[in-house]
């Protein structure tokens, strides 16, 4: 349904009406891709409602430390810090977003956002990207790490450990895709798994 609306002229409306029309169009295309993993409209809408509520919340540091997870976009993370930060979907073609390659300034803005997101971690930073991704047509594709991750120094002097984790899914989770392995990355110091490479 989302793609039908876009193909019926809404994509042109976005580009003509908004300065960030291309970005809005990309967001809607991502929403359509996310919706493909659902077979039922009610379940999809319920999930999207949940995500919207989380995204709309203001992030506030608690007085007493407790066990909780804060979900945030990199845009909302400015000025905040957490003990551990996981940056997810750092895959080529996903971050930086394809539109950023159109101008040098766009790419540098994405690089700045990447830097800001990385500096939100007080103790531990994990840069994560999937190795495999299942497309809407059930075709699996191999994903590469974001160019920003690939630019990090390698070798014995690198200030991180590189891990590769495989997840075996019993029931496919819509947000991750069926059995999608998760490649992980980069924590300082670290209590990494024995299989870290």
N, C-alpha and C positions, 0 to 999 in steps of 0.2 A: 504494500500500500504506500509506503514511504517513497519507493522508487517511482511508482505511478504518479504521485503528486509532483515529484521533481521533473519527470519526463513531460508532464502536462503544462510546463511553462513556469513552474515555481522557481526553477534554477535561474532562469533569465530575470525574473522579478528580484531575486536576491542580489544578483550582480548589478542590476540597474538601480536598486534602491539603497543599498548599504555600502559603505566604504569597505567593510570587511566581508562583502558578499561571498568571496571565494572561500574564506575561512568558515563562514556559516554553512556553505554548501558541503565542504569537507566534513563538518560535524554531522550533518544530516546523512551523508553517505556512510559515515562510521556507525551512526545509529541504525541505518538499514542493514549493515553487515552484522551488527549485534543482534538485530531482530531476527535474522535468518536462522539463528540457533534455536528459536522457539517455534513450536508447532501450534501453540494456542495463544490467541490474542489476549485473553484475560491474564494469563501467567506473565506474558511479556509486559503488559501495562502495570501489573503489580510490581514486577522487578524494577521497571523504570521509575515508578513512583518512589520506591525505596531509595534508589540511587539519587534521585533528585533531592529528596529530603536530606540525605547525607551531604550532598554537594553544597546545599544552601546554608548549612550550619556555619556559624562563625567558630573558629578554632580558638579555644581559651585554655591556657595552661591551668591545671588544677593546683590547688594549694598543697594537698598531700599527694605524694607519688602513689599511684596505684596501677594496676594492670589494665590497660586499655589500648585500643588501636585508634589512631586518628587518621581518617582518610582525607587527603587534600590534593588539590591540583598544584602543579609547580607555581602557577600564578598566584595562588593564595598563600603560599608558604613563606613569602618574603617577610622577614622580620621575626619569624618564629624559629624555634629550635626543638629538636627531640633527641632523646638518647640514641635511638637507632632509627635510621631512615632507609626505606626500600624504594628505589626508583624502578618502576616496572615498565615493560614494553619499550625498552631502549633498543629497538630493532631498526635496521636500515629500512627506510621507507615509512617508518612510523614516528621516529624522533631522530633528527629534526623532521617536521612535517614537510611533505613534498613542495608545498607552496613557498617554503623558506628559500628554496634554491633559485627562485626567480630573481632575487636581488642579493647582492653581497650584504646589504644591511639586514635583510631578513634572516640570512644564515647566521650572522653575528648575533642577532637578537636571540635566536634559538640557543646558540652557544652560551650566551650570557645567562639565559634561563637554566640551562644545564648546570652551569657553575653555581648559581644561586641555590638550586635544589641540592647539589652536593654539599654545600656548606651549611645546610640545615642540620646535619648530623653532628651530635656532640661526641659520641663514642664509636658508633658503628655505622658504616655506609655500605649498602648492597645495591649494586647496579645490575639489573636483571633483564634478560631478554629470552624469548622462547627460541628453541632450536627448530621446532616444527610448528606450523600453524595450519589448521584445517579451514579451508575456504568454504564459502556458502554452498558450493557445488560438491562438497565433501572431498575435494582434492586437497592433498597435503602438500605444503610447500616448505622448503628449508629456508630458515630465516638467518640472516647475518646480524651481527651486533651493529649498533649505531656507529656511524663514523666517529662520533665523539668518544665512544668507548674504545674504538680501535686506535685512536690517537694517543691513548695513555701509554706510558713507558712500559716496556716488557723486560724480562730477564730477572737476574738475581737481585738487582737493586730496586725493582718495582715495589712501591709501598702498598701492595695488595696481594691477595691470593686469588687465583682464578679457579672457580669450581664449576663442575657440570653435574647437575642433578637430574635424575630421571624419575618421573612420577607415573605410577601405574594406576590408572583410574578404573574403578569398578563401574560407577555410574557417571556418564559424561556430565560435567558441570558447564552450563551455558557460558559462563564468563571466561572459562579457560579453554573450552573446546575439548573434545573427547580425547582423553589420554595424552594431552599435550605435554611433552617434556619441558622443563623449565631450566634454562641455563642461567647460572648465576654468576655473580661476579664479585664484587670487589668490596671487601671489608677490611678495615685496618686491623692489623694484628690478627687476631681471630682464632676462634675455636672451630676451625673448618673441619669438615669430615675427613676421615682417613683417606678417602678416595680423591681428595682435591688434587687437581693436576696443575 
